[in-house]
């Protein structure tokens, strides 16, 4: 036997002890074995990263408070024995920053902890092999000179390959057992948090089976302990991780926080605060160092910040990416921000390169990317489509959409609609609940996918996909049973795709033969006729189906004049359907007024297009010019904003053509009798609005400035203008103080002035004119709209002298 102070050779066995008294294993002591297995880049204080994400001191305050209360055991979940907390959310929503801030808060409170920050792009920390060793090393450092260190080194001494064993064996031997031994002997520590474990980015562990193994091992190991070890895990809500937390191992021992379900107003407030503070720092730093033009004190301004907040979609990564790009010391910050806002070319230095890399990485992990992009292209055409409707339209199996997007939870969420947008949306059908919908969590993902230069192989060409989706919608509607078709249901949702498609883009790509054949053979008569007397469904079909269908036929004919016969064929069918319904407008004064004013619309300043309709709430009046329940042909909707789907469009132009060029018998000609009915309806409503305008009604009426006798019209606060040859009456929602009744009164005066010269004799109309002429004499001279009142009085005199017999004759 040969021995010395540090070396012992006995029976051919060689052992060495370092100055800590550790026995060597081969040529390595236990601490070396441990440290060599550590992923140093995964440590929360690793020097590998100089810009670790961390929450702004005044942001995510509520979330961070919830986490710390759970860690120290002050909330109900912690007291109830829930040892795991799962923080999940979309890519870039700030999970890592929250995890880093939680670690720093624990350190400030003196809580011993270990952390592991996974990263898919770092080969040293994108796997589970070094996880437990890294945690054990931090545990070793957290309890210097204690039984914890002795136990860890002894375990490695006895089993040098422990760091290669199963995760559960490693965790039990290197974490649980050392803590258990120490706490049994040290009663002073009872009641305190013994140790905290933080694991960030579990979804970034490249082996999905390892993700599940990590969670299972942790759950099985902590059950062996007699004390609570808070284990905080942050990740994207990937399918495998979600299933693991729902398994029997973890379901009852974890609590979760979903950042995707966070109050958007709170998140936006945090992002807004972050942007204001960062921009202020950038401005001050730039102004201190520049010798040129300085940034103004309020740069970049509230409007720009709000625009960036909106683009962030509640995800901090967008805002952080913008700040990192703008704060470059080699450029002017305002110029860099203009690049972000697409106001200046990027010259190859794209501001969202980092964000694009994230999107690309996630899309590369998708198994069937072709189908995923097809679904997204359909979703972009109508955000209200349910997953089941998408599956019907694309001929996918039931539940296939959810399967396709199981690897994209970081970017796209599939869930039931909240009680806000979709439940209020006219296409939501509670009879089909639960109805699951897609929700793209990043507004900038859409920009990325639609920009070929950014998304490259993942680019969605909406011209290509749009035409094919329109074709499929027509085929789907052809297959629907018309008698059971309900406009305000999930089944009808696809027609909104037709309504929203920009048919002017059809010329950008060749029109597929399949689309031409489908449009030509669409059973228009069979589709519309069952609803011809349904005042709820029929106007909607005209608005959301017939209008875009005619626009489609028109676009195809423009693109290929040889296809004009398709449009003629379907218009002839439509004509046969519409002519019997037009007769209803000839039998009712108010409907006659709608039809006649529609007939003359924009031909004179007294019959202008009104825009926008949203400013007028005429559905609350008796006249209902803006909306008439019995207006089955939706002629009154011509008063809406032309920028909307159902403004002055191809359907309305065709209706005008029918009225100006009626059937050969001229049965429905818009002649004097129709003008008489219209004038009577306008007189009736004028009487009502005149009553509302009396000072005794209690309304605060702005007096209109008196004008000279030679003035052409009243100086109404809003104005009449001619655009593109059409008269338009424009309303400013925040501008004038005149209310809807005054605006209606102004218009009715003009309508009657316009109609009377075109009316024949009618006893009812004569009586209405004489009654109004009497009331005119009693009206105050400084009342509203004196010129129009005087012009109407003049037209009444002209009408009565024209239709009444001359005295003595």
TAWOFEN-V183084 format. One line per field, one symbol per residue. ss: DSSP state (A for helix, B for strand, O for the rest). burial: b if it has 24 or more other ideal C-beta (glycine too) atoms within 12 Angstrom, else e. A space follows every 10 residues. Layout:
BEGIN
ss = ???
burial = ???
END
This chain:
BEGIN
ss = OBBOOOBBBB OOBBBBBOOO OOBBBOOBBA AAAAAAOOOA AAOOOOOOOO OOOOOOOOOO AAAAAAAAAA AOOOOAAAAO OOOBBBBBOO OOOOAAAAAA AAAAAAAAOO OOBBBBBOOO OOOOOOOOOO AAAAAAAAAA AAOOOOAAAA AAAAAAAAOO OAAAOOAAAA AAAAAAAAAA AAAAAOAAAO OOOOOBBBBB OAAAOOOAAA AAAAAAAAAA AAOOOOOOOB BBBBBOOOAA AAAAAOOOOO OOOBBBBBAA AOOAAAAAAA AAAAAAAAAA AAAAAAAAAO OOOOOOOOOO OAAAAAAAAA AAOOOAAAAA AAAAAAOOOO OOAAAAAAAA OOOOOOOOOO OOAAAAAAAA AAAAOOOOAA AAAAAAAAAA AOOOOBAAAA AAAAOOOOOA AAAAOOOOOO OBBBBBOOOO AAAAOOOOOA AAOOOBBBBB OOAAAAAAAA OAAAAAAAOO OAAAAAAAAA AAAAAAAAAO OAAAOOOOOA AAOOAAAAAA OOAAAAAAOO OOAAAAAAAA OOOAAAAAAO OOOOOOAAAA AAAAAAAAAA AAAAAAAAAO AAAAAAAAAA AAAAAAAAAA AAAAAAOOAA AAAAAAAAAA OOOOOOOOBB BOAAAOOAAA OOOOOOOOOO OOOOAAAAAO OOOOOOOOOA AAAAAAAAAA OOOOOOOOOO OAAAAAAAAA AAAAAAAAAA AAOOAAAOOO OOOOOOOOOO OOOOOOOOBB BBBOOBBBBB OOOOOOOOOA AAAAAAAAAA AAAAAAOOOO OOAAAAAAAA AAAAAAAOOO OOOOOAAAAA AAAAAAAAAA AAAOOOOOO
burial = eeeeeeeeee eeeebbeeee ebbbbeeebb bbbbbebbbb bbbbebeeee ebbbbbeebb eebbebbbbb bbbeeebbee ebbbbbbbbb bbbbbbbbbb bbbbbbeeee bbbbbbbbbb eeebbbbbbb bbbbbbbbbb bbbeebbbbb bbbbbbbeeb ebbeeebbbb bbbbbbbbbb bbbeeeeeee eebbbbbbbb bbbbbbebeb bbbbbbbbbb bbbebebbbb bbbbbbbbbb bbebbeeebb eebbbbbbbb ebebeebbbb bbbbbbebbe ebbeebeeee eeeebeeebb eeebbebbbe bbbbbbbbbb bbbbbbbeee ebbbbbbebb beeeeeeeee bbebbbebbb bbbebbeebe bbbbbbbbbb bbbbbbbbbb bbbbebeeee bbebbbbbbb bbbbbebeee ebeebbbbbe ebeebbbbbb bbbbbbbbbb beebbeebbb ebbebbbbbb bbbbbbbbeb ebeebbbbbb bbbbbbbbbb bebeebeeee bbeebbebbb ebebeebbbe bbebeebbbb bbbbbbbbbb bbbbbbbebe eebeebbeeb bebbbebbbe bbebbbebbb bbbbbbbbbb bbebbbbbbb bebebbebee bebbbbbbeb bbbbbbbbbb bbeebbbbbb bbebbbebbe ebeeeeebeb ebbbbbbbbb bbbbbbbbbb ebbeeeeeee eeebeeeeee eebbebbbeb eeeeebbbbb beeeeeebbb bbbbbbbbbb bbbbbbbbbe ebeebbebbe ebbeebeebe eebbbbbbbb bbbebbeebb eebeeeeee
END
